[in-house]
């Protein structure tokens, strides 16, 4: 994938997260439901936990091109088109769709 999520692409506030998640209405609905549930109980630690949980999702939405790339790869894989895709193991070694090692820049 050409892009990485930019952790600075979104502020860690409910308003900024809500704005970023508009890119994915299903995520936005889930965030709002969790936020309202925690707010109804006046539970500050629960509100903080909701922010912590959804902040990475918001950054993914706010990073230009990131979700477009992910959605493109998912579409390709759904259509059984894995040509040229590189999959990485836990150590960062690259493999093709058939599990054969590929020499793409070595481990990350």
C-alpha positions as CSV (number, residue, x, y, z in Angstrom):
1,X,0.0,0.0,0.0
2,X,1.4,3.4,-0.9
3,X,0.0,5.3,2.1
4,X,0.3,4.9,5.8
5,X,-2.2,6.4,8.3
6,X,-1.1,9.9,9.4
7,X,-1.6,10.1,13.2
8,X,-1.6,13.9,12.9
9,X,-4.4,14.0,10.2
10,X,-7.1,14.3,12.9
11,X,-7.4,15.9,16.3
12,X,-8.3,13.6,19.2
13,X,-11.6,15.4,20.0
14,X,-15.2,14.2,19.6
15,X,-15.9,16.9,17.0
16,X,-12.9,16.1,14.9
17,X,-13.5,12.4,15.1
18,X,-17.1,12.9,14.1
19,X,-16.1,15.0,11.1
20,X,-13.5,12.5,9.9
21,X,-15.8,9.5,10.3
22,X,-18.3,11.0,7.9
23,X,-16.3,9.2,5.2
24,X,-17.6,6.0,6.7
25,X,-21.2,6.4,7.8
26,X,-21.3,3.0,9.4
27,X,-18.3,3.9,11.6
28,X,-19.8,7.3,12.4
29,X,-23.0,5.6,13.6
30,X,-21.1,3.2,15.8
31,X,-18.9,6.1,17.3
32,X,-22.0,8.2,18.0
33,X,-23.8,5.3,19.7
34,X,-20.8,4.5,21.9
35,X,-20.2,8.2,22.7
36,X,-23.9,8.9,23.6
37,X,-24.0,5.7,25.8
38,X,-20.9,6.9,27.7
39,X,-22.2,10.4,27.9
40,X,-25.6,9.3,29.3
41,X,-23.8,7.7,32.2
42,X,-21.6,10.8,32.8
43,X,-18.7,8.3,32.7
44,X,-15.5,10.3,31.9
45,X,-13.3,7.2,31.6
46,X,-15.8,5.6,29.2
47,X,-15.8,8.8,27.1
48,X,-12.0,8.8,27.0
49,X,-12.1,5.1,26.0
50,X,-14.5,5.9,23.1
51,X,-12.1,8.6,21.9
52,X,-9.1,6.3,22.2
53,X,-10.9,3.5,20.3
54,X,-12.2,5.6,17.4
55,X,-9.2,8.0,17.0
56,X,-7.2,5.6,14.7
57,X,-10.3,5.1,12.6
58,X,-10.7,8.8,12.3
59,X,-7.1,9.2,11.3
60,X,-7.5,6.5,8.6
61,X,-10.5,8.5,7.2
62,X,-8.7,11.8,7.4
63,X,-5.4,10.6,5.7
64,X,-5.7,11.6,2.1
65,X,-6.0,8.5,-0.2
66,X,-5.6,5.9,2.6
67,X,-9.1,4.5,2.6
68,X,-9.3,4.7,-1.2
69,X,-6.2,2.5,-1.4
70,X,-7.6,0.0,1.1
71,X,-11.0,-0.1,-0.6
72,X,-9.3,-0.7,-4.0
73,X,-7.3,-3.6,-2.6
74,X,-10.4,-5.1,-1.0
75,X,-12.2,-4.9,-4.3
76,X,-9.3,-6.5,-6.1
77,X,-9.1,-9.4,-3.6
78,X,-12.9,-9.9,-3.7
79,X,-12.5,-10.3,-7.5
80,X,-9.6,-12.8,-6.9
81,X,-7.1,-10.3,-8.4
82,X,-4.0,-10.5,-6.2
83,X,-1.5,-9.8,-9.0
84,X,1.3,-7.7,-7.7
85,X,0.0,-7.5,-4.2
86,X,2.6,-8.1,-1.4
87,X,1.5,-9.6,1.9
88,X,3.7,-9.3,5.0
89,X,4.2,-11.6,7.9
90,X,4.7,-10.4,11.5
91,X,8.4,-9.9,10.9
92,X,7.7,-7.8,7.8
93,X,8.8,-10.3,5.1
94,X,7.0,-10.0,1.8
95,X,5.0,-12.8,0.2
96,X,2.8,-13.1,-2.9
97,X,-0.7,-14.4,-2.8
98,X,0.5,-18.0,-3.1
99,X,2.9,-17.6,-0.1
100,X,6.1,-17.3,-2.2
101,X,8.7,-14.9,-0.7
102,X,9.1,-11.7,-2.7
103,X,12.1,-9.4,-2.4
104,X,10.4,-6.1,-2.0
105,X,12.6,-3.8,0.1
106,X,13.2,-6.4,2.8
107,X,11.5,-6.5,6.2
108,X,9.9,-3.3,7.5
